[in-house]
Structure formats: structure tokens, C-alpha cells
Amino acid sequence: MKALLSMKSGGPETLELTDISAPQPGEGELSVRVLACGLNYPDVLIIEDKYQFKPPRPFAPGAEISGEVEAVGEGVTGWAIGDRLIALLVPNGGLMEQVIVPAEAAIRMPNDADPIEGAALIFTYGTTIHALMDRGNLKSGETLLVLGAAGGVGLSAIEIGKALGATVVAAVSSDEKAAAAHTAGADRTLVYGRAPFDKDATRALAHAFKEAIGPEGAHVIYDPVGGDYAEPALRSIAWEGRYLVVGFPAGIPKIPLNLTLLKSCDVRGIFWGGFMEREPERHRRHIDQLLAWWSEGRIRPRIDRIYDLVEGGDAIARLASRSAIGKVVVKIAQDGTA
């Protein structure tokens, strides 16, 4: 079978399309034909050895897949050949034609659901529902500020924020991205410039955030960007607001802690992987809620571009450029089933 493998540390150009032996399911496992693989920013980092997990090489990037059961391992019940599923592969392994999935980790996907969307659902929306519900305690009627609001995780925050009854202010880097955020349900949008910022630009951005949000400030700030955007955003937070630290594609920020004192606010980290490991039952309830919202049309992954497996390096480069609007997905099956 074909697999796109990281053979050495480096950028997307270092990935190699290779023939490897198909894995066989063991006890409690499913052999899955991969239909599609959704990519996320950690895939940019993991091939450069900059992620917190450093898998031994060779490995295939890609952590979330949609697929179809090809074989059922010993002791597995409730699954049959031909069933479709969604799965997270920890921490990687999706950019190959066939994978092994523990049956207990498989999420059933309706047979009439779009496998491209299915491969773009769990990572971003799973992160966001945990962030907004468990860590942000977002309530109906509150105001949510979303940074990087046109990326996959940002768009998921807009949709889930609206599903929870919040007013959503979306901050993005272009008019095109602002239009995408508005389509996803954002009540207001703000277009900011490209970092780095000097002191004057930092003050101007803080003022722009405050103008867009209103005098009360943002009750919850969802920040998957970091860098020079963090401090201006924090200056727009409401009294006893919650600042959610999600990611750092713009760099790890240095935030003056006096701001947290003045606003009596909290800075809360979001480590979704740790949450899944420590609280699997709550995680599963979140997944059930996401599947229900997806079925009802209240959330729907926006697909930026679809690539073939041989183009997987280009797909990761698209993410690295921070130009994607929505999710980047690699189509693996080539027989029209994905």
C-alpha cells in the first residue's frame, strides 16, 4: 500500500511517497481503508520535530481520518466490514491507504455522510467544544472573540459559539477571511494586520478589538494564534473574562500579568489531548454532541482544498502558509468513494 512518510526532519518537501506492507488488525482492532485524512497545524510542526510528540521515523503525518472497515480483529463486536467511521490516530499516521484503529476509539459515521467532511470534523471541533464548554464556561448571551477565525479551528469556534448562544466577534487577516467568518455565523468581524507589531501598532490593535467588541469587553477570548496578537486581545477582555490559550502559529506570546490583575481575568490552557486521555466519558459526550450538531446542520466543516495523497506535502505547505480558509484535506481513496 502507499504511504506518505516523514523520513527525516524537515519541511513538506522532505516527505516521500513509499510502498509499505499493509498492517493487520490485532485483538480489539479494526483494519480501516482510509477514505480521507484531515490535516491540522500540528502536522506542520511534527515533521520538523517541533511538536511536543516526536514519533520515531519513518511515520506518516495526519491525525484524523474517515475510513471504511476492511477487517475486524478478534474480540471486536459492533463493527462489520463496510462500516464507515471517523478516528483520531495518536499522534499521527493518517497519510496512508490503510491504518489500524482500536475499536474502542472508532466513531461511527453515517454511511450517507461526506467522508471529506468527516475527516475534517473531530480535531478542530473537538478542541473547540472542550475549550468553550469546559475551560471557557461560555454562556448564552456572552461575547466571544475568536482570533484566527478563518482557519479550521477558528471557524469551528464561530459555529460552536453561536450554537451555545454567544455573540461572536471574528478577527482575521483579510477581507476574504472576514467574509468566510461572516458566512460561518460571526456577528461582527475585524481585519487585523500582519505581525510583528511595534508599540504603536499594538496599541492600535487593542483599540480596534475594543471597538469591535464593545465597552463590556469579551467574556471569552479564543486564541489559536498567539504571538503579537495575544496582548492586544487580552486588553479587550471583560471583567472576570476567560482567555483560552489554544495554539501558537504566530509564536509564543509574552503577556504582562498586570493585565490579568486589572481585569480579574483568567488565562486558561487548552490541552485537548490530555482531556481525552483523562476524561474519556466527557470526551465521548462531546463527540455525540458534535455529531448531533453536524447532522442538524448547525456545524459543517468548511473545506479549503482537497489534495491527493501524492500531493500531501503541498497540503501541509498550504497549512504552513497560514493562507487556508477552513480545513485542508487529503483524499486517500481513489475509487470515487471519498
C-alpha positions as CSV (number, residue, x, y, z in Angstrom):
1,M,0.0,0.0,0.0
2,K,1.0,3.6,-0.4
3,A,2.1,5.9,2.5
4,L,3.4,9.4,2.6
5,L,6.2,9.2,5.1
6,S,8.5,11.6,7.0
7,M,11.9,10.0,6.6
8,K,13.9,12.9,8.1
9,S,13.3,16.1,9.9
10,G,12.3,19.0,7.6
11,G,9.6,20.7,5.7
12,P,6.9,19.3,3.5
13,E,9.4,18.7,0.7
14,T,11.1,16.0,2.7
15,L,8.0,13.7,2.7
16,E,8.3,10.6,0.5
17,L,5.6,8.5,-1.1
18,T,6.5,4.9,-0.4
19,D,5.2,1.4,-0.7
20,I,4.9,-0.4,2.6
21,S,3.2,-3.6,3.9
22,A,-0.4,-3.3,4.9
23,P,-0.9,-3.7,8.7
24,Q,-3.0,-6.5,10.1
25,P,-5.5,-6.0,12.9
26,G,-4.8,-7.5,16.3
27,E,-7.2,-8.2,19.1
28,G,-9.6,-5.4,19.7
29,E,-8.6,-3.6,16.5
30,L,-10.1,-2.7,13.1
31,S,-8.3,-2.6,9.8
32,V,-9.5,0.5,8.0
33,R,-9.2,1.6,4.4
34,V,-8.6,5.4,4.6
35,L,-11.0,7.5,2.6
36,A,-9.7,10.9,3.6
37,C,-7.3,12.5,6.1
38,G,-7.8,15.9,7.6
39,L,-4.6,17.9,8.3
40,N,-4.0,20.3,11.2
41,Y,-1.3,22.7,12.2
42,P,0.5,20.1,14.4
43,D,1.2,18.3,11.2
44,V,3.3,21.3,10.1
45,L,5.3,21.0,13.4
46,I,5.6,17.3,13.8
47,I,7.6,16.7,10.6
48,E,10.1,19.4,11.7
49,D,10.4,17.8,15.2
50,K,8.9,21.0,16.7
51,Y,5.8,19.3,18.2
52,Q,5.5,18.0,21.8
53,F,5.3,14.5,20.5
54,K,8.2,13.2,18.4
55,P,7.3,9.8,16.9
56,P,10.1,7.6,15.7
57,R,10.7,7.7,11.9
58,P,9.5,6.8,9.4
59,F,6.0,7.9,10.2
60,A,3.0,9.3,8.2
61,P,1.7,12.7,9.3
62,G,-2.1,13.2,9.7
63,A,-4.1,12.5,12.9
64,E,-7.7,12.4,11.8
65,I,-9.3,10.1,9.2
66,S,-12.5,8.9,7.8
67,G,-12.5,5.4,6.6
68,E,-14.2,2.1,5.9
69,V,-13.7,-1.1,7.9
70,E,-11.8,-3.8,5.9
71,A,-11.2,-6.4,8.6
72,V,-12.3,-6.9,12.2
73,G,-9.9,-8.2,14.8
74,E,-10.5,-10.8,17.4
75,G,-12.8,-9.8,20.2
76,V,-14.4,-6.8,18.4
77,T,-18.1,-6.5,18.5
78,G,-20.4,-4.0,17.0
79,W,-18.4,-3.4,13.8
80,A,-18.6,-5.1,10.4
81,I,-16.8,-5.0,7.1
82,G,-18.0,-2.0,5.2
83,D,-18.9,0.2,8.2
84,R,-17.7,3.7,7.9
85,L,-16.0,5.6,10.7
86,I,-14.1,8.6,11.9
87,A,-11.0,8.1,14.0
88,L,-8.1,10.0,15.6
89,L,-4.7,8.5,15.3
90,V,-2.5,9.5,18.2
91,P,-0.3,11.3,17.4
92,N,-0.2,10.6,13.6
93,G,-0.4,8.0,10.8
94,G,-3.3,9.1,8.5
95,L,-1.5,9.8,5.2
96,M,-1.6,6.2,4.1
97,E,-4.0,3.9,2.4
98,Q,-4.7,1.6,5.3
99,V,-4.5,2.0,9.1
100,I,-5.2,0.1,12.3
101,V,-7.8,1.7,14.6
102,P,-8.6,0.4,18.1
103,A,-12.3,-0.4,18.0
104,E,-12.9,1.5,21.2
105,A,-11.6,4.7,19.6
106,A,-13.6,4.4,16.4
107,I,-16.5,6.8,15.9
108,R,-19.4,5.6,13.7
109,M,-20.0,7.8,10.7
110,P,-23.4,7.6,8.9
111,N,-23.0,5.9,5.6
112,D,-24.6,8.9,3.8
113,A,-22.2,11.4,5.4
114,D,-19.5,13.1,3.4
115,P,-16.2,11.4,4.3
116,I,-14.3,14.5,3.4
117,E,-16.2,16.5,6.0
118,G,-15.9,13.6,8.4
119,A,-12.1,13.7,8.2
120,A,-12.3,17.4,9.0
121,L,-14.6,17.3,12.0
122,I,-13.2,15.8,15.2
123,F,-9.8,17.6,15.7
124,T,-10.9,21.2,15.3
125,Y,-14.5,20.9,16.7
126,G,-13.4,18.5,19.5
127,T,-10.7,21.0,20.6
128,T,-13.2,23.8,20.4
129,I,-16.2,22.2,22.2
130,H,-13.8,21.3,25.1
131,A,-12.3,24.8,25.1
132,L,-15.6,26.7,25.1
133,M,-17.7,24.5,27.3
134,D,-15.2,23.0,29.8
135,R,-12.5,25.7,30.0
136,G,-14.3,28.8,28.8
137,N,-17.6,28.2,30.5
138,L,-19.2,30.1,27.7
139,K,-22.7,31.1,28.4
140,S,-25.6,32.2,26.2
141,G,-25.6,36.0,25.9
142,E,-21.9,36.4,26.4
143,T,-19.4,37.8,23.9
144,L,-16.8,35.5,22.3
145,L,-13.7,37.0,20.5
146,V,-12.1,34.5,18.1
147,L,-8.6,35.1,16.7
148,G,-7.5,33.4,13.5
149,A,-11.2,33.0,12.9
150,A,-11.0,31.8,9.3
151,G,-8.8,28.7,10.0
152,G,-10.4,25.3,10.7
153,V,-10.3,25.7,14.4
154,G,-11.4,29.4,14.2
155,L,-14.4,28.6,12.1
156,S,-15.3,25.8,14.5
157,A,-15.2,28.3,17.3
158,I,-17.6,30.6,15.5
159,E,-20.1,27.8,14.8
160,I,-20.0,26.3,18.3
161,G,-20.1,29.8,19.9
162,K,-23.3,30.5,18.0
163,A,-24.7,27.1,18.9
164,L,-24.1,28.0,22.6
165,G,-25.9,31.3,22.2
166,A,-22.9,33.7,22.2
167,T,-22.3,36.9,20.3
168,V,-19.2,36.2,18.2
169,V,-16.6,38.7,17.1
170,A,-14.3,37.2,14.5
171,A,-10.7,38.6,14.0
172,V,-9.0,37.7,10.7
173,S,-6.2,38.9,8.4
174,S,-8.0,39.6,5.2
175,D,-11.4,40.7,3.8
176,E,-11.8,37.3,2.1
177,K,-11.4,35.6,5.5
178,A,-13.8,38.1,7.1
179,A,-16.4,37.0,4.5
180,A,-15.8,33.4,5.4
181,A,-16.2,34.2,9.1
182,H,-19.4,36.0,8.5
183,T,-20.8,33.1,6.4
184,A,-19.9,30.8,9.4
185,G,-22.2,33.0,11.6
186,A,-19.9,35.7,13.1
187,D,-21.9,38.7,14.3
188,R,-19.1,41.1,13.7
189,T,-15.7,40.9,12.0
190,L,-12.4,42.7,12.4
191,V,-9.5,42.6,9.9
192,Y,-6.1,43.0,11.6
193,G,-2.6,43.5,10.1
194,R,0.3,41.1,9.9
195,A,2.7,40.9,12.9
196,P,5.2,41.8,14.1
197,F,3.8,44.9,15.7
198,D,5.6,47.8,17.3
199,K,4.2,49.6,20.4
200,D,2.0,51.9,18.3
201,A,0.6,49.0,16.2
202,T,0.0,47.0,19.4
203,R,-2.0,49.9,21.0
204,A,-3.9,50.4,17.7
205,L,-4.9,46.7,17.5
206,A,-6.0,46.7,21.2
207,H,-8.2,49.8,20.4
208,A,-9.6,48.0,17.3
209,F,-10.5,44.9,19.4
210,K,-12.3,47.1,22.0
211,E,-14.2,49.0,19.3
212,A,-15.4,45.7,17.7
213,I,-16.3,44.1,20.9
214,G,-18.0,46.9,22.8
215,P,-17.5,48.6,26.2
216,E,-18.1,45.5,28.3
217,G,-15.3,43.5,26.6
218,A,-15.1,39.9,25.6
219,H,-16.2,37.4,28.2
220,V,-14.2,34.6,26.4
221,I,-11.3,35.0,24.1
222,Y,-10.3,32.0,21.9
223,D,-6.7,32.4,20.8
224,P,-5.3,29.7,18.4
225,V,-2.8,32.3,17.1
226,G,-0.6,33.7,19.9
227,G,2.4,35.9,19.1
228,D,1.9,39.7,19.0
229,Y,-1.9,39.3,18.8
230,A,-2.2,38.0,22.3
231,E,-1.6,41.1,24.4
232,P,-3.9,43.4,22.3
233,A,-6.6,40.8,22.6
234,L,-6.2,40.4,26.3
235,R,-6.6,44.2,26.7
236,S,-10.1,43.8,25.3
237,I,-11.2,41.2,27.8
238,A,-14.2,41.7,30.1
239,W,-14.1,41.8,33.9
240,E,-13.6,38.2,35.1
241,G,-13.2,37.1,31.4
242,R,-11.5,33.9,30.3
243,Y,-8.6,33.9,27.9
244,L,-8.2,30.5,26.2
245,V,-4.7,29.6,25.0
246,V,-5.1,27.2,22.1
247,G,-2.0,27.5,19.9
248,F,1.0,29.5,18.7
249,P,1.5,29.6,14.9
250,A,2.5,33.3,15.3
251,G,4.8,32.5,18.2
252,I,4.6,32.0,22.0
253,P,3.5,35.4,23.4
254,K,4.8,37.2,26.5
255,I,1.8,38.6,28.3
256,P,2.1,41.3,31.0
257,L,0.5,39.6,34.0
258,N,-0.6,43.0,35.4
259,L,-3.4,42.8,32.8
260,T,-4.9,39.8,34.4
261,L,-4.9,41.6,37.8
262,L,-6.6,44.7,36.4
263,K,-9.3,42.7,34.7
264,S,-9.5,40.0,37.4
265,C,-9.5,37.6,34.5
266,D,-8.2,34.0,33.9
267,V,-5.7,32.7,31.4
268,R,-6.6,29.1,30.7
269,G,-4.7,26.5,28.7
270,I,-6.4,24.1,26.3
271,F,-4.8,20.7,26.1
272,W,-7.4,18.6,24.3
273,G,-5.3,15.5,24.1
274,G,-4.8,15.5,27.8
275,F,-8.5,16.0,28.4
276,M,-9.3,13.0,26.1
277,E,-6.9,10.8,28.0
278,R,-8.0,11.8,31.5
279,E,-11.8,12.1,30.9
280,P,-12.8,9.8,28.1
281,E,-16.5,9.7,29.1
282,R,-16.9,13.5,28.9
283,H,-14.9,13.5,25.7
284,R,-17.4,10.9,24.2
285,R,-20.3,13.1,25.3
286,H,-18.8,16.0,23.4
287,I,-18.4,13.8,20.3
288,D,-22.0,12.8,20.5
289,Q,-23.0,16.5,20.7
290,L,-20.8,17.3,17.7
291,L,-22.3,14.5,15.6
292,A,-25.8,15.7,16.5
293,W,-25.0,19.3,15.5
294,W,-23.4,18.1,12.3
295,S,-26.5,16.0,11.5
296,E,-28.7,19.1,12.2
297,G,-26.5,21.3,10.0
298,R,-25.6,23.6,12.9
299,I,-21.9,22.9,12.3
300,R,-20.3,22.0,9.0
301,P,-16.5,21.9,8.3
302,R,-15.5,24.3,5.6
303,I,-13.1,22.6,3.2
304,D,-10.3,24.9,1.9
305,R,-8.8,22.5,-0.6
306,I,-8.7,18.8,-1.3
307,Y,-5.4,17.1,-2.3
308,D,-4.5,13.6,-3.5
309,L,-2.1,11.5,-1.4
310,V,0.9,12.3,-3.7
311,E,0.2,16.0,-3.0
312,G,0.2,15.6,0.7
313,G,3.4,17.7,1.1
314,D,1.7,20.5,-0.8
315,A,-1.3,20.2,1.6
316,I,0.9,20.7,4.6
317,A,2.7,23.6,3.0
318,R,-0.7,25.2,2.5
319,L,-1.3,25.0,6.2
320,A,2.1,26.3,7.0
321,S,1.5,29.4,4.8
322,R,-1.5,30.3,7.1
323,S,-3.5,31.1,3.9
324,A,-6.0,28.3,4.2
325,I,-9.6,29.2,4.9
326,G,-11.1,26.2,6.7
327,K,-9.7,22.7,6.6
328,V,-7.1,21.1,4.3
329,V,-8.0,17.5,3.5
330,V,-6.1,14.8,1.6
331,K,-8.3,12.3,-0.3
332,I,-6.8,8.9,0.0
333,A,-9.2,6.5,-1.7
334,Q,-9.2,6.9,-5.5
335,D,-12.2,4.9,-6.5
336,G,-14.8,7.6,-6.1
337,T,-15.9,6.6,-2.5
338,A,-14.5,9.7,-0.9
